[in-house]
Amino acid sequence: MVLFRQNAVFAAAFWGEVGTMSRKKSTHDSRPVRVVELYGKDLRWEDAEPNLRLTDETVARLTQEGYTMALVRVGLWRTRRVSLIRHAQRLS
């Protein structure tokens, strides 16, 4: 019983209350997704340059170079295909 009381006192001092472990809200804006592959120049998928993020400037540059689609990483194991043409139309 004494051991339980010591743990409860430690938990109350450490977490503020016993039994609450609420996660802090993030105030940071999320990073743009990372581009993995690009499609369009030679009508085939090509590896993207390292650490390329899908920002408005990147979309404008890639559509200018002739790319039409991008494969972006949206999670640790998940990817998604994004149309660069539609993305550019939304910007203008």
C-alpha positions as CSV (number, residue, x, y, z in Angstrom):
1,M,0.0,0.0,0.0
2,V,2.9,2.4,0.8
3,L,4.5,1.6,-2.6
4,F,1.2,2.5,-4.4
5,R,0.9,5.7,-2.5
6,Q,4.5,6.7,-3.4
7,N,3.8,6.0,-7.1
8,A,0.7,8.0,-7.0
9,V,2.5,11.0,-5.4
10,F,5.2,10.7,-8.0
11,A,2.7,10.5,-10.8
12,A,0.8,13.5,-9.5
13,A,4.0,15.5,-9.3
14,F,5.2,14.4,-12.7
15,W,2.0,14.6,-14.8
16,G,0.1,17.2,-12.8
17,E,-2.8,14.8,-12.0
18,V,-3.0,11.1,-11.5
19,G,-4.1,9.3,-14.7
20,T,-4.0,12.2,-17.2
21,M,-1.6,12.0,-20.0
22,S,-3.0,14.5,-22.5
23,R,-0.9,15.3,-25.5
24,K,0.2,18.8,-26.1
25,K,-1.3,20.5,-29.1
26,S,1.1,21.3,-31.9
27,T,1.3,25.0,-32.9
28,H,3.6,24.3,-35.9
29,D,2.3,24.3,-39.4
30,S,2.7,21.0,-41.1
31,R,5.5,20.6,-43.5
32,P,4.7,20.1,-47.2
33,V,4.8,16.5,-48.4
34,R,7.9,15.0,-49.9
35,V,8.0,14.3,-53.6
36,V,9.3,10.8,-54.3
37,E,8.9,10.4,-58.1
38,L,7.8,12.5,-61.0
39,Y,6.0,11.7,-64.2
40,G,5.7,13.4,-67.5
41,K,8.9,14.4,-69.4
42,D,9.5,11.1,-71.2
43,L,6.1,9.6,-70.3
44,R,7.7,7.5,-67.5
45,W,8.2,7.8,-63.8
46,E,11.6,9.3,-62.7
47,D,13.1,9.7,-59.2
48,A,12.8,13.2,-57.8
49,E,15.7,15.1,-56.5
50,P,16.5,14.5,-52.9
51,N,14.5,16.4,-50.2
52,L,12.1,17.9,-52.8
53,R,8.9,19.2,-51.1
54,L,5.6,20.0,-52.8
55,T,5.2,23.7,-52.4
56,D,3.6,26.3,-54.7
57,E,7.0,27.3,-56.1
58,T,8.0,23.7,-56.7
59,V,4.7,22.9,-58.5
60,A,5.2,26.0,-60.8
61,R,8.7,24.9,-61.6
62,L,7.9,21.3,-62.3
63,T,5.0,22.1,-64.6
64,Q,7.2,24.5,-66.4
65,E,9.7,21.6,-66.9
66,G,7.0,19.4,-68.3
67,Y,6.1,17.1,-65.4
68,T,2.4,16.3,-64.9
69,M,2.1,14.0,-61.9
70,A,4.0,13.5,-58.7
71,L,4.2,10.6,-56.3
72,V,4.3,12.1,-52.8
73,R,4.9,10.5,-49.4
74,V,2.0,11.1,-47.0
75,G,3.0,8.7,-44.2
76,L,5.7,6.3,-43.2
77,W,4.5,3.6,-45.6
78,R,1.9,5.5,-47.7
79,T,2.2,7.4,-50.9
80,R,-0.3,9.2,-53.1
81,R,-0.3,10.4,-56.7
82,V,-1.0,14.1,-57.2
83,S,-1.8,15.9,-60.4
84,L,0.6,18.9,-60.8
85,I,-1.7,20.4,-63.5
86,R,-4.7,20.5,-61.1
87,H,-2.6,21.8,-58.3
88,A,-1.3,24.6,-60.5
89,Q,-4.9,25.4,-61.7
90,R,-6.0,25.7,-58.0
91,L,-3.2,28.2,-57.4
92,S,-4.2,30.5,-60.2
